[in-house]
Amino acid sequence: MFPNLFEATTEYWQQLDKIESRYKQGELSPEEVDREVEMLMKQLGEKRRESLRFFRDSLSRWISTHTELLIGFVFVLMVAYSWMLTMNN
């Protein structure tokens, strides 16, 4: 399942807004705010790493299943580039 980074970021900002309002109401000290923000940043960082791992694994899986297609595409690009170079000289 693809990790929803957009949703995680939205939730992060909502939690920051809640922490800010609690701080303004005097419910949290600056030290407590720092701890809670650090915890939220760690959670968001983990979601980002999870999303990056998912993308990397998906790309790796796609490349391994479409290797022949990629080799053919690169070959066609090289031939086209070589042809363009010879046409300019």
C-alpha angles and dihedrals in degrees: 000000000000113000110238102231094174091056091046091052092048090050090048091056092047090052090049090053090052091050090049093051091047089050092050090050089053096246094121133046120221089256092054090048090053092051094048094046090049090052091049091049091052091050092050091046090054091051090051092050090047090051092048091049090050092050092047093048092047092049092047091049091048093049092049092051095044101040095125092051091051093048090050092048092050090048092052091048091051092050092048092048091048090049091051091051092051092047092055094053 
